[in-house]
Amino acid sequence: MQVIGTQVISAHGGKGGFTVEFVGDGGEVVSVQMPNDAAQSLNRGNALGRARELMARFASAHSGTSETSGIAARPDARSAGDRETVEEQLDEGLEDTFPASDPVSITSTSITGTKR
């Protein structure tokens, strides 16, 4: 993926941190969310550089095995045929997206009129 653009988005005027989006040439978007610390040292000027550093650290951690990188590998329950774990992971995913997982309520109103 070739990065063709970046966007820095502030949360609560930067006090809550920043999200940096890296846009790829195939339409891919990778977002890095970074909360601000107590000293408010993260700002619009250094957010992009810090996001690049984080992406580099993630990439180097991913290149090793989960035992050496410190990142716990999530078991692939679907490939292993473990239905119970698949159900648990599905429930967890639904809980993480609540209330976005609720169906949209569609309400229609109409006003009737009379001919004059």
Contacts in CASP RR format, 6 or more apart in sequence:
PFRMAT RR
TARGET T0000
AUTHOR 0000-0000-0000
METHOD contacts of the structure
MODEL  1
MQVIGTQVISAHGGKGGFTVEFVGDGGEVVSVQMPNDAAQSLNRGNALGR
ARELMARFASAHSGTSETSGIAARPDARSAGDRETVEEQLDEGLEDTFPA
SDPVSITSTSITGTKR
1 24 0 8 1.000
1 25 0 8 1.000
1 26 0 8 1.000
1 28 0 8 1.000
2 24 0 8 1.000
2 25 0 8 1.000
3 22 0 8 1.000
3 23 0 8 1.000
3 24 0 8 1.000
3 25 0 8 1.000
4 23 0 8 1.000
4 24 0 8 1.000
4 25 0 8 1.000
5 22 0 8 1.000
5 23 0 8 1.000
5 24 0 8 1.000
6 20 0 8 1.000
6 21 0 8 1.000
6 22 0 8 1.000
6 23 0 8 1.000
6 48 0 8 1.000
7 20 0 8 1.000
7 21 0 8 1.000
7 23 0 8 1.000
8 18 0 8 1.000
8 19 0 8 1.000
8 20 0 8 1.000
8 44 0 8 1.000
8 45 0 8 1.000
8 47 0 8 1.000
8 48 0 8 1.000
9 18 0 8 1.000
9 19 0 8 1.000
9 20 0 8 1.000
9 21 0 8 1.000
10 16 0 8 1.000
10 17 0 8 1.000
10 18 0 8 1.000
10 44 0 8 1.000
11 17 0 8 1.000
11 18 0 8 1.000
11 19 0 8 1.000
14 36 0 8 1.000
14 42 0 8 1.000
14 43 0 8 1.000
14 44 0 8 1.000
15 36 0 8 1.000
15 40 0 8 1.000
16 35 0 8 1.000
16 36 0 8 1.000
17 33 0 8 1.000
17 34 0 8 1.000
17 35 0 8 1.000
17 36 0 8 1.000
17 42 0 8 1.000
17 47 0 8 1.000
18 33 0 8 1.000
18 34 0 8 1.000
18 36 0 8 1.000
18 42 0 8 1.000
18 44 0 8 1.000
18 47 0 8 1.000
18 51 0 8 1.000
19 31 0 8 1.000
19 32 0 8 1.000
19 33 0 8 1.000
19 34 0 8 1.000
20 31 0 8 1.000
20 32 0 8 1.000
20 34 0 8 1.000
20 47 0 8 1.000
20 48 0 8 1.000
20 51 0 8 1.000
21 29 0 8 1.000
21 30 0 8 1.000
21 31 0 8 1.000
21 32 0 8 1.000
22 29 0 8 1.000
22 30 0 8 1.000
22 31 0 8 1.000
22 32 0 8 1.000
22 51 0 8 1.000
22 55 0 8 1.000
23 29 0 8 1.000
24 30 0 8 1.000
30 55 0 8 1.000
32 51 0 8 1.000
32 54 0 8 1.000
32 55 0 8 1.000
34 42 0 8 1.000
34 47 0 8 1.000
34 50 0 8 1.000
34 51 0 8 1.000
34 54 0 8 1.000
35 42 0 8 1.000
36 42 0 8 1.000
42 50 0 8 1.000
61 69 0 8 1.000
61 70 0 8 1.000
61 71 0 8 1.000
62 69 0 8 1.000
62 71 0 8 1.000
63 69 0 8 1.000
66 72 0 8 1.000
66 73 0 8 1.000
74 89 0 8 1.000
75 82 0 8 1.000
75 85 0 8 1.000
77 83 0 8 1.000
77 85 0 8 1.000
77 86 0 8 1.000
77 89 0 8 1.000
78 86 0 8 1.000
94 101 0 8 1.000
END
